[in-house]
Amino acid sequence: MTIAGSDSGGGAGIQADLKTFSALGVYGASVITALTAQNTRGVQGIHDVPAEFVAAQMDSVFSDLNVAAVKIGMLASPDVIEAVAAGLERHRARNVVLDPVMVATSGDRLISEAAALRLRDRLLPMALVLTPNLPEAAALLGEEMATDEESMRVQGEKLMALGALSVLMKGGHLTGPQSVDIFVYPGGSGRLEAPRIPTRNTHGTGCTLSSAIAAMLASGSNLVEAVVQAKDYLTDALLAADRLRIGAGAGPVHHFHASWSKGDEAQRQSIP
């Protein structure tokens, strides 16, 4: 199950999560926390879903479906964060992957300070895996952004001390030919490296990675396997991203790179 906002352009949020679930062979259900008017050029409007209705969606899905993993994306208000936390407790949710969407690529904060504190105090301790980018990790800790692999590891350990069982520190904000993430987990840490791919089609990468981890956990992979497999899936989706022609701005990664033939893509995905 994904608990996140809707992206009307289809590249991130709920839409990216459901595409990732389908591509990786698991069934996806959704709880929508916000609606956006959005395309590849940006966000033109946001309409928040009331906390009571977020809770109603969670109760509806959990009461009928066997939810093997939960991915959580952007939650804009303290009330919605509290509703999600209470729902996870009420239904004893398993395999919670928390993507703390707090800071935009531009560096602008996306949620209020009060919401960030509620997320840290209520949801972070429920996470089997926390997947912050470097500005988000810094915001959660009240520190400067990590600038190298060692400081990424240290901040990941500090986030574990706040309650997360494991932390995947995403290194996309650093520079260099390799994109390096640091995974900190009980009893150790690991370095995940992939080539930095030159493409403008990077919309939804964080959503895709966290939902891929949830899909792998739901499929029975252990914690380390799920993170490694999800990183590999995202890397392949980025490598294939330029096979799509979506909109005039930053397009999505190619979630279905393994199943769509190249000849079909231009017809299915090209927008006049």
Disulfide bonds with the S-S distance in Angstrom:
none
